[in-house]
Amino acid sequence: VQLQASGGGLVQPGGSLRPSCAASGSIFRVNIMGWYRQAPGKQRELVAEITNFGVTNYADSVKGRFTISRDNAKNTVYLQMDGLKPEDTAVYYCNLRVRATNYWGHGTQVTVSS
């Protein structure tokens, strides 16, 4: 299984980004796709995740600002990030979880700065 993420970048406070992540390979249909982030000097944390049934879970810090969605036919997950804040600056990692197995994509940098 491989995960290819894209869509990070530099944005001003209050701006938006929409990174995406496509999974390829042999993927069991029952799975959870999500985004984690890691800021310098901090531990990696969950941002948002979504099951193949469309059930979502968000970190409290992004509720109301970020929206996760997925296209099961394309094995692709999206993260619509609105109202970005400087504290959202981090490397964002795509994750695919099948039962107890985690797959990770390369990180994509998101920088929120004026």
C-alpha positions as CSV (number, residue, x, y, z in Angstrom):
1,V,0.0,0.0,0.0
2,Q,1.3,3.5,-0.9
3,L,-0.1,6.8,0.0
4,Q,0.6,9.9,-2.1
5,A,-0.3,13.3,-0.5
6,S,-0.4,16.7,-2.2
7,G,-1.8,20.1,-1.6
8,G,0.1,21.6,1.2
9,G,1.7,25.1,1.0
10,L,2.0,28.6,2.4
11,V,-1.2,30.5,3.2
12,Q,-2.0,33.6,5.2
13,P,-4.1,33.4,8.4
14,G,-7.7,33.0,7.6
15,G,-6.9,31.3,4.3
16,S,-7.8,27.9,3.0
17,L,-6.0,24.8,1.7
18,R,-7.3,21.4,0.5
19,P,-4.7,18.7,0.6
20,S,-5.6,15.3,-0.8
21,C,-4.1,11.8,-0.4
22,A,-4.5,8.9,-2.8
23,A,-4.0,5.3,-1.7
24,S,-2.9,2.6,-4.1
25,G,-2.2,-1.1,-3.8
26,S,-4.2,-3.9,-2.2
27,I,-6.6,-2.1,0.1
28,F,-9.2,-3.8,2.3
29,R,-12.5,-2.0,1.7
30,V,-13.2,-1.6,5.4
31,N,-10.7,1.0,6.6
32,I,-10.1,4.4,8.1
33,M,-8.3,7.2,6.3
34,G,-7.1,10.3,8.1
35,W,-4.7,13.1,8.6
36,Y,-2.3,13.7,11.4
37,R,0.1,16.6,11.9
38,Q,3.3,17.2,13.6
39,A,4.6,20.6,14.5
40,P,8.3,21.2,15.5
41,G,9.0,20.0,19.0
42,K,5.6,18.4,19.3
43,Q,4.2,14.9,19.0
44,R,2.2,13.8,16.0
45,E,-1.5,14.3,16.6
46,L,-4.7,13.3,14.9
47,V,-6.4,16.0,12.9
48,A,-9.3,14.2,11.4
49,E,-10.3,10.7,10.2
50,I,-13.1,9.1,8.2
51,T,-14.2,5.5,7.9
52,N,-15.2,4.0,4.6
53,F,-18.8,4.4,5.8
54,G,-18.3,8.1,6.1
55,V,-18.2,8.4,9.9
56,T,-15.9,11.2,10.9
57,N,-13.8,12.2,13.9
58,Y,-12.1,15.6,14.5
59,A,-9.6,17.0,16.9
60,D,-11.3,19.7,19.0
61,S,-8.8,22.3,17.7
62,V,-10.1,22.0,14.1
63,K,-13.8,21.3,14.6
64,G,-15.8,23.8,12.7
65,R,-12.9,24.8,10.5
66,F,-11.7,21.6,8.8
67,T,-13.8,19.1,6.9
68,I,-12.6,15.6,5.9
69,S,-14.1,13.7,3.0
70,R,-13.3,10.7,0.9
71,D,-13.9,9.1,-2.5
72,N,-14.0,5.4,-1.9
73,A,-13.9,4.6,-5.7
74,K,-10.6,6.5,-5.9
75,N,-9.3,5.6,-2.5
76,T,-8.7,9.2,-1.9
77,V,-9.2,11.4,1.2
78,Y,-9.4,15.2,1.2
79,L,-9.0,17.7,4.0
80,Q,-10.7,21.0,3.5
81,M,-9.0,23.5,5.8
82,D,-10.6,26.8,6.3
83,G,-9.9,29.6,8.7
84,L,-6.3,28.5,9.0
85,K,-4.4,29.8,12.0
86,P,-0.6,30.1,12.6
87,E,-0.9,27.2,15.1
88,D,-2.1,25.0,12.3
89,T,1.5,25.1,10.9
90,A,2.9,21.6,10.8
91,V,3.8,18.7,8.5
92,Y,0.6,16.9,7.7
93,Y,0.7,13.1,7.2
94,C,-1.9,11.0,5.5
95,N,-2.8,7.8,7.2
96,L,-4.6,4.6,6.2
97,R,-5.6,2.2,9.0
98,V,-6.8,-1.4,8.3
99,R,-7.6,-3.2,11.5
100,A,-4.4,-2.7,13.5
101,T,-2.1,-1.9,10.6
102,N,-1.2,1.7,9.9
103,Y,0.2,3.0,6.6
104,W,1.7,6.5,6.3
105,G,2.3,8.8,3.4
106,H,5.1,11.3,3.1
107,G,4.3,14.5,4.9
108,T,3.2,17.7,3.3
109,Q,4.1,21.0,4.8
110,V,1.4,23.5,5.7
111,T,2.6,26.9,6.8
112,V,0.2,29.6,8.0
113,S,1.9,33.0,8.2
114,S,1.5,36.5,7.2
